[in-house]
Every structure is written in structure tokens, then in C-alpha cells.
Amino acid sequence: MQSLFRSIPAIDKLLKTPQGADLIQQFGHQAFVTQARLLIEQARQHIQQHQSLPDFLQTENTLFNELTHRLQSLAQVKMKRVFNLTGTVLHTNLGRGLWSEQAISAATDAMRNNVALEFDIEAGKRSHRDLYISELLQQLTGAEAACVVNNNAAAVLLMLATFAQGKEVIISRGELIEIGGAFRIPDIMAQAGCKLVEVGTTNRTHLKDYRNAINENTAFLMKVHTSNYQIQGFTSSVSEEELVALGQEFNLPVISDLGSGSLTDMQALNLPAEPMVQQKVASGVDLVSFSGDKLLGGPQAGIIVGKKAFIDQLQQHPLKRVLRCDKVILSGLEATLRHYLFPDRLTDELPTLHLLTQSLDCLQQKAECLKVALSKRLDCRYLLQIEPSEAQIGSGALPTEKIPSFAVTISADKQSDLLELEKQFKAYPNPIIARFAQQKMWLDVRSVAEFEALIFMLEEL
């Protein structure tokens, strides 16, 4: 035991070796010493438990290989790039929407440089950080003004806290949504200090239900788009136009939470219909909120458009500073919105819309190419087939609507073999994330953004 302990090198000795000097040059003295001490302590524990040297102490080279690996691991970002083959294009757990090249360029430019974030260059004085976004959204939606926060949940919270603290908000019982992460409308209302007043039933709500609930303590009428579920059958709901008329009768504002939100006609792209922000503004709704990183195709943000008098109050609320976006997000969002000034180019420029509108012929060709690349790597335990698949938009957008696609399916006699393959896929330099159904692994090609990079990785492994 004593001879084994004497085999452990001292820190000073490691510092004086050529390999040690190289690592210090790359990673710095402090990081090197910290990892060396941890390694030495691990060696002591191994000797005490096993009465033998650990593998990394067999030679000087194995020791420095282990130190190099640990230091490199410290420098590597753990949130690594993955290939999304789940068939869900806007996968919340995989980062949702992908930015356009112009948005990436604008954000990168903002990272490297000072920008006129809250500065009016022409006037030479301070301005508001939402100014450029507000001007764009006025042009795109017809709204009088806009406000930007860090996500749509924050947008809802800000609207409630600004206009309904200590008051009542009327909402249909069938619209009390819960989205991922247990975000619930009633909980947000409680945090904002307002009282929820449910009207109607789960499947049917009428205009008279809202009318009967209005009193002197009512702050506003609220409409929530049930983007992540549908109630079908014997149903009835009240439109924004009807609520606006009722609100005007009682001098009450109407607020609409669109959730995913869209600035383009999805049906014109041969996709399922989704409410458009412009339609809600045109119907007279006072404030409309929606996300930036879903159907809009940009960075995570919560966007509120509507009447200037209400937007001004939102901008002045203390919560706005807490929830505001930084220069990088605002730059990426502005670049994303500018794509909508050229609607004929949207499916070419915005990755989300490009993925959603790929032709079936294109997807079948990709599936065939992927099958060939995989067949070179998999042994006879696995059966590969190309099958029609059903993709979806994801992130709560049109959950019951499926989009035709193609997938490479992988099956095996033993389920354990499929689980082993899944583990292998996740261990790749850029993990492959698939879905399981019908006792098969499905690699749906509609949702993968960098298809050529995926094939290149498989061929290079």
C-alpha cells in the first residue's frame, strides 16, 4: 500500500513536466492545479479501496491524457447540438424554432459591438429599446404600438399585473389552459394579484355568460386561444368581435392571448389554419400577445401589440424592466420580423416555415439517403424501412393536426437492441433524437434542420 501511495506524483512535479507546461499554457495554472488535485485524491481513494493503481496512473502519458480530457471537458459547452428526428418541428425540449441566417447575423453583430439599443441616433438622445420592433409590428399587424418581453407567459403576466391587479378578469372556463411545465392561466392570474372569474362550461360559453359576470370590479374581458388542445362536438364559444362589442358597451378592454401566434396565412402554405395576429387586431381587440419562437420563427420572446394607450402603460410598469429582452434577442427578433416584409420569401428564409412546407418527394429522397447511411453502420439485428409518417408543428401549435412526412423506421427482434441503439445515437458527437412508436424507432426527416450535416456525421463516424 505504501509503495502504491508513493507512486502518486506530487503537484510540483507535474507542474515542471513539459506536458504540464503545455496544459498550463492552454488552460491556465489554476485550472490545471485544481484538476490535478482532484485526480490525485481520486487515486488515493482507488488505492485504499482496491489496493491497486487506477488505470490513469499506469504511465505518465495515461496520467496526462486523463488530465487533458478533464480540462477539455471543463471547456466544452454541455448544451450540445442535436439532430431532431422526432417529427416535431418546434420541439420545446430541443429548443423550438431555428433562427434565420439574417437573424443569427444580426444577433452576432449585437454580441460583438455596441448597438443603438436605447439611443435615437438622429435626435442624439435616449429612446425606447422596443422602438424598432414596435415600428415593424405596426406595419405588419396594423396595431398602434408594441411591447416585447422575454416570453408569452411573461406577456400575459405583464398585462394582468398592469390592468387587473386587485380586480376581476372574466374568461371562459373552456380556455383555462395549461401549457408545458405546468404553466396555468389561473396560476398566472393569482401571481398578478387579480381574481379569475370563470364563465360558461367546459364545452359551451355564450355572450350572455360574460355579460352576466360583468360588475364594477371587472378589469377586462380575456380570450385565450386553446392552441394545445381542442374541444370538439357540442361546443360554443364567443368570438373576439362579439367580446369587443360587449367591451365597448361597458367600457372594458378586451385582451387576447394567442399563444403561438402567426403573422402569415398558414393555409396559403398548405398547412392547417392558425389564427393570425392581424385578424385579432382588425377585430378591435385592445391587446394581443403571442410568442416569438413558435410559428413566428424567431427567438424566444413575448410580443404584445395593440392600442397605444395600453401599450404605454405596459412600458411604464415596473415588471417591464424585469421581463425585458436584451440587445441580442431584440436584434434577432427585428431581423426575423423584417422577413415578413417580403412574404414571397418566407419559406426560403425562415427555417421553421421551410421545414413545415417541404414536399413529400423531397422528404422521401431524404429518407432514402438516411436509410443508406444508417445501413452502413447497423448490423443484421436491425431492420430498416422507409414508411409514411405523421409529423407535427409542436410547442402547442395545432396539436391535433398532423403533417404528412416520411421516416426511416428501425425495428429489432429484441426491444433491448433498440434501446442499445438509442443509447448509441445519443452518444454521437451530435446526438440523434428519435421517437418510439409501434415497437419501432422512427427517424422522421421533416424535423431535421441540417440534413447534410447529419449524413456527413454518419459517414465520418
C-alpha positions in Angstrom: 0.0 0.0 0.0 2.8 2.4 0.9 4.6 1.8 -2.3 1.4 2.4 -4.2 0.8 5.7 -2.5 4.4 6.7 -3.2 3.6 6.2 -6.9 1.3 9.1 -6.9 3.2 12.1 -8.3 3.3 15.4 -6.4 1.7 18.5 -7.9 5.0 20.3 -8.1 6.5 17.5 -10.2 3.5 17.7 -12.6 3.9 21.4 -12.9 7.5 21.1 -14.1 6.9 18.5 -16.8 6.7 19.5 -20.5 3.2 18.1 -20.7 2.2 20.1 -17.6 3.6 23.3 -19.1 1.6 22.7 -22.3 -1.6 22.2 -20.4 -1.0 25.3 -18.3 -0.4 27.3 -21.5 -3.8 26.1 -22.8 -6.0 26.2 -19.7 -4.2 28.2 -17.1 -2.3 27.4 -13.8 -5.3 27.4 -11.5 -7.5 25.0 -13.6 -4.5 22.7 -14.1 -3.8 22.5 -10.3 -7.4 22.1 -9.4 -7.9 19.1 -11.7 -4.5 17.6 -10.7 -5.5 17.7 -7.1 -8.9 16.1 -7.8 -7.1 13.3 -9.8 -4.6 12.7 -7.0 -7.4 12.4 -4.4 -9.3 10.0 -6.7 -6.1 7.9 -7.0 -5.7 7.8 -3.2 -9.3 6.6 -2.8 -8.8 4.0 -5.5 -5.7 2.6 -3.8 -7.5 2.4 -0.4 -10.5 0.5 -1.9 -8.7 -1.7 -4.5 -5.1 -2.0 -3.3 -4.0 -1.1 -6.9 -3.2 1.9 -9.0 -6.0 3.3 -11.1 -5.7 3.0 -14.9 -4.7 6.6 -15.4 -1.6 6.2 -13.2 -0.1 3.3 -15.1 2.2 5.7 -17.0 2.9 9.4 -17.2 1.2 9.5 -20.6 -2.0 8.0 -19.3 -2.0 10.5 -16.4 -1.6 13.5 -18.7 -4.2 12.0 -21.1 -6.7 11.9 -18.3 -5.8 15.5 -17.2 -6.1 16.7 -20.8 -9.5 15.0 -21.1 -10.8 16.6 -17.9 -9.6 20.1 -18.8 -11.1 19.9 -22.2 -14.4 18.7 -20.8 -14.4 21.7 -18.5 -14.2 24.0 -21.5 -16.9 22.3 -23.5 -20.4 23.6 -23.5 -22.8 20.9 -22.3 -25.8 22.1 -24.2 -24.7 20.5 -27.4 -26.2 20.5 -30.9 -28.6 17.6 -31.6 -30.4 16.3 -34.7 -34.1 16.4 -34.2 -35.7 13.4 -36.0 -38.8 13.2 -33.7 -41.1 14.6 -36.3 -42.0 17.5 -34.0 -40.6 20.6 -35.8 -41.0 23.0 -32.9 -39.8 20.7 -30.1 -39.8 22.6 -26.8 -37.2 20.2 -25.3 -34.9 20.7 -28.3 -35.0 24.5 -28.4 -38.1 25.1 -30.6 -37.6 27.4 -33.6 -34.4 27.9 -35.5 -33.2 31.3 -36.4 -32.8 32.5 -39.9 -29.3 33.4 -41.2 -30.1 37.1 -41.1 -31.3 36.8 -37.5 -28.2 35.0 -36.5 -26.0 37.6 -38.2 -27.9 40.5 -36.5 -27.6 38.8 -33.1 -23.9 38.1 -33.6 -23.3 41.7 -34.6 -25.0 42.8 -31.5 -22.9 40.5 -29.4 -19.6 41.8 -30.8 -20.5 45.5 -30.9 -22.2 48.4 -29.2 -25.6 49.0 -30.7 -28.2 51.8 -30.6 -30.3 49.8 -28.1 -31.9 52.8 -26.3 -30.5 55.6 -28.4 -32.0 57.7 -31.1 -29.1 58.3 -33.4 -30.7 61.1 -35.4 -32.0 63.0 -32.4 -28.9 62.2 -30.3 -30.9 61.3 -27.2 -32.3 58.3 -25.3 -35.1 56.3 -26.9 -37.0 53.1 -26.0 -35.5 49.7 -26.7 -38.7 48.3 -28.2 -38.8 51.2 -30.8 -37.6 49.3 -33.9 -39.8 46.3 -33.1 -42.8 48.5 -32.5 -42.5 50.2 -35.8 -42.2 46.9 -37.6 -45.2 45.4 -35.9 -47.3 48.4 -36.6 -46.5 48.0 -40.3 -47.1 44.2 -40.2 -50.2 43.9 -38.0 -51.9 47.3 -38.2 -51.6 47.7 -34.4 -50.8 51.2 -32.9 -47.8 50.0 -30.9 -46.0 47.0 -29.5 -44.2 45.8 -26.4 -41.6 43.0 -26.1 -40.8 40.8 -23.1 -38.9 37.5 -22.7 -41.7 35.1 -23.5 -45.5 34.9 -23.9 -46.1 33.8 -20.3 -44.3 37.0 -19.3 -46.5 39.0 -21.7 -49.7 37.6 -20.1 -48.3 38.3 -16.6 -47.4 41.9 -17.5 -50.9 42.6 -19.0 -52.6 41.1 -15.9 -50.4 42.9 -13.4 -50.8 46.3 -15.2 -54.6 46.3 -15.7 -56.1 43.9 -13.3 -54.3 43.9 -10.0 -56.9 43.7 -7.3 -59.7 43.4 -9.9 -61.5 40.7 -11.8 -60.8 39.1 -15.2 -63.6 37.3 -17.0 -62.6 34.2 -19.1 -64.4 31.2 -20.5 -64.0 28.0 -18.5 -63.0 26.2 -21.7 -60.0 28.5 -22.1 -58.3 27.9 -18.8 -55.3 26.4 -20.5 -52.2 24.7 -19.1 -49.1 24.5 -21.2 -45.8 22.7 -20.8 -44.1 23.0 -17.4 -47.4 23.3 -15.6 -47.9 26.9 -16.6 -51.6 27.6 -16.0 -53.6 30.7 -16.7 -55.3 30.6 -13.2 -51.8 30.5 -11.5 -50.6 33.5 -13.5 -53.7 35.4 -12.6 -53.0 34.7 -8.9 -49.4 35.8 -9.2 -50.6 39.0 -10.9 -52.9 39.7 -7.9 -56.2 39.5 -9.8 -59.3 37.4 -9.4 -60.3 34.9 -12.0 -64.0 34.8 -12.9 -64.9 31.7 -14.9 -67.9 31.8 -17.2 -69.7 29.2 -19.2 -68.9 25.5 -19.1 -66.0 23.5 -20.4 -67.6 23.0 -23.9 -70.1 25.9 -24.2 -69.8 29.5 -23.4 -72.2 32.2 -24.6 -72.0 36.0 -24.8 -74.6 36.3 -22.0 -72.2 34.4 -19.7 -69.7 37.3 -20.0 -72.4 39.9 -19.7 -73.8 38.5 -16.5 -70.4 38.3 -14.9 -69.5 42.0 -15.5 -69.5 44.3 -12.4 -67.9 47.4 -11.2 -64.7 45.5 -10.3 -64.2 43.9 -13.8 -60.8 44.9 -15.3 -61.2 43.4 -18.7 -62.5 40.5 -20.8 -60.0 37.9 -21.8 -59.8 35.5 -24.7 -57.3 32.6 -24.8 -56.5 30.6 -27.9 -56.5 27.0 -27.0 -53.6 26.2 -29.2 -52.5 23.0 -27.5 -55.9 21.2 -27.3 -59.3 21.2 -29.0 -62.8 20.7 -27.6 -65.0 19.1 -30.2 -68.6 18.1 -30.5 -71.4 20.0 -28.8 -69.5 23.3 -28.4 -70.0 27.0 -28.5 -67.6 29.9 -28.0 -67.6 33.7 -28.2 -65.6 35.4 -30.9 -63.3 38.3 -30.4 -65.6 40.5 -32.4 -68.5 39.8 -30.1 -66.4 40.4 -27.0 -65.1 43.7 -28.4 -68.7 44.9 -28.9 -69.6 43.9 -25.4 -66.5 45.5 -24.0 -67.3 48.8 -25.8 -70.8 48.7 -24.3 -69.3 48.5 -20.8 -66.1 50.5 -21.5 -64.0 47.4 -20.8 -60.8 46.4 -22.8 -60.5 43.0 -24.4 -57.3 41.1 -24.3 -56.4 38.1 -26.4 -53.6 35.5 -25.7 -52.8 33.8 -29.0 -50.1 31.6 -27.6 -48.1 30.5 -30.7 -49.4 33.3 -32.9 -48.8 33.7 -36.7 -48.2 36.6 -39.0 -48.8 34.7 -42.2 -51.7 32.7 -43.6 -50.8 29.1 -42.8 -53.5 27.7 -45.2 -51.8 29.6 -48.1 -48.7 27.4 -47.3 -50.9 24.3 -47.4 -50.7 24.0 -43.6 -53.5 23.8 -41.1 -55.2 27.1 -40.3 -54.0 29.1 -37.3 -55.4 32.5 -36.1 -53.4 35.4 -37.4 -52.4 38.4 -35.2 -53.6 40.8 -37.9 -57.1 39.4 -37.7 -57.3 39.9 -33.9 -56.1 43.5 -34.2 -58.6 44.2 -37.0 -61.4 42.8 -34.9 -60.8 45.6 -32.4 -59.0 43.6 -29.6 -57.2 46.1 -27.4 -54.1 43.9 -26.7 -52.9 40.7 -28.4 -50.0 38.6 -27.1 -48.1 35.8 -28.9 -44.7 34.1 -28.9 -41.6 34.9 -31.0 -40.1 31.4 -31.1 -43.0 29.3 -32.4 -44.8 30.0 -35.7 -43.2 33.4 -36.0 -39.9 31.6 -36.4 -37.6 33.8 -34.3 -36.0 34.0 -30.9 -37.8 33.4 -27.6 -39.9 36.5 -26.9 -43.3 37.5 -25.8 -44.9 40.1 -28.1 -47.8 42.4 -27.2 -49.4 44.5 -29.9 -52.5 46.8 -29.6 -53.7 50.2 -28.7 -51.0 52.7 -27.9 -52.6 54.0 -24.7 -52.5 50.4 -23.3 -49.0 49.7 -24.6 -47.7 52.9 -23.0 -49.0 51.7 -19.6 -47.3 48.3 -20.1 -44.0 50.0 -20.9 -44.2 52.1 -17.7 -45.0 49.2 -15.3 -42.0 48.1 -13.1 -42.4 44.5 -14.3 -41.5 45.5 -17.8 -37.9 46.1 -16.7 -37.8 42.7 -15.0 -39.1 41.0 -18.1 -37.5 43.0 -20.9 -35.3 41.5 -23.6 -31.6 42.2 -24.2 -29.9 43.5 -27.3 -29.2 40.1 -28.8 -32.8 38.9 -28.7 -34.2 42.2 -29.9 -31.7 42.2 -32.9 -32.7 38.6 -33.8 -36.4 39.4 -33.5 -36.1 42.5 -35.6 -34.3 40.6 -38.3 -37.0 37.9 -38.1 -39.8 40.4 -38.5 -38.2 42.0 -41.5 -38.6 38.7 -43.4 -42.4 39.3 -43.2 -42.0 42.4 -45.3 -41.1 40.0 -48.1 -43.9 37.4 -47.8 -43.0 35.5 -51.0 -39.6 34.6 -49.5 -40.8 33.4 -46.1 -40.4 29.7 -46.7 -37.0 30.2 -48.1 -35.7 32.4 -45.3 -37.3 31.1 -42.1 -36.2 27.6 -41.1 -39.4 26.8 -39.3 -41.6 27.5 -42.3 -39.1 25.8 -44.6 -39.2 22.6 -42.6 -43.0 22.6 -42.4 -43.5 23.2 -46.2 -41.1 20.6 -47.6 -42.6 18.5 -50.3 -43.2 14.8 -49.8 -41.0 14.0 -52.8 -38.1 15.9 -51.1 -38.8 14.1 -47.8 -38.8 10.7 -49.4 -35.5 11.3 -51.1 -34.0 12.4 -47.7 -35.4 9.2 -46.1 -33.8 7.1 -48.7 -30.5 8.8 -48.3 -30.7 8.4 -44.5 -31.5 4.7 -44.8 -28.4 4.1 -46.9 -26.2 6.0 -44.4 -27.6 4.0 -41.5 -27.4 0.7 -43.2 -23.6 1.0 -43.4 -23.5 1.4 -39.6 -26.1 -1.1 -38.3 -25.7 -4.9 -38.2 -28.1 -7.6 -39.0 -30.1 -7.3 -35.8 -31.8 -4.2 -37.2 -34.4 -4.0 -40.0 -34.6 -0.6 -41.7 -37.6 0.5 -43.7 -39.0 3.8 -45.2 -42.5 4.4 -44.0 -45.1 7.3 -44.3 -45.1 9.3 -41.0 -47.1 11.9 -39.3 -45.2 15.0 -38.2 -46.5 17.9 -36.2 -45.8 21.6 -35.7 -45.2 21.3 -31.9 -44.9 23.7 -29.0 -48.7 23.7 -28.6 -49.5 24.8 -32.1 -52.3 22.7 -33.7 -51.8 19.6 -31.6 -54.5 17.5 -33.3 -53.3 18.4 -36.8 -50.7 16.0 -38.4 -48.4 16.9 -41.4 -47.6 14.1 -43.8 -43.9 13.0 -43.8 -41.5 10.1 -44.2 -39.4 8.3 -41.7 -36.8 5.6 -41.6 -38.1 3.1 -39.1 -35.8 0.7 -37.3 -37.1 -2.5 -35.7 -35.4 -5.5 -34.0 -36.4 -8.8 -32.5 -35.3 -7.7 -29.1 -36.5 -4.4 -27.6 -33.2 -4.3 -25.7 -31.4 -4.0 -29.0 -33.4 -0.9 -29.9 -32.7 0.6 -26.5 -29.0 -0.1 -27.0 -29.2 1.6 -30.4 -30.9 4.7 -28.9 -28.0 4.9 -26.4 -25.5 4.8 -29.3 -27.4 7.5 -31.1 -27.3 9.7 -28.0 -23.6 9.2 -27.6 -22.7 10.5 -31.1 -20.8 13.9 -31.2 -24.2 15.4 -32.1 -26.8 13.1 -30.7 -29.7 11.8 -32.8 -33.0 12.2 -31.1 -35.8 9.9 -32.4 -39.3 8.8 -31.3 -40.6 5.4 -30.4 -44.0 4.1 -31.6 -45.4 0.6 -32.6 -42.3 -1.0 -31.1 -40.1 0.8 -33.7 -37.7 3.7 -33.7 -38.9 6.4 -36.0 -36.4 8.8 -37.6 -38.8 11.4 -39.2 -36.9 13.6 -41.7 -39.3 16.5 -41.7 -38.0 17.9 -38.4 -34.2 17.7 -39.0 -32.8 21.0 -40.0 -29.2 20.3 -41.1 -29.8 17.1 -43.1 -26.5 17.2 -44.9 -24.6 17.6 -41.6 -26.5 14.5 -40.3 -25.4 12.4 -43.2 -21.9 13.7 -43.0 -21.7 12.8 -39.4 -22.9 9.3 -40.0 -20.4 8.7 -42.8 -17.5 10.1 -40.8 -18.1 8.1 -37.6 
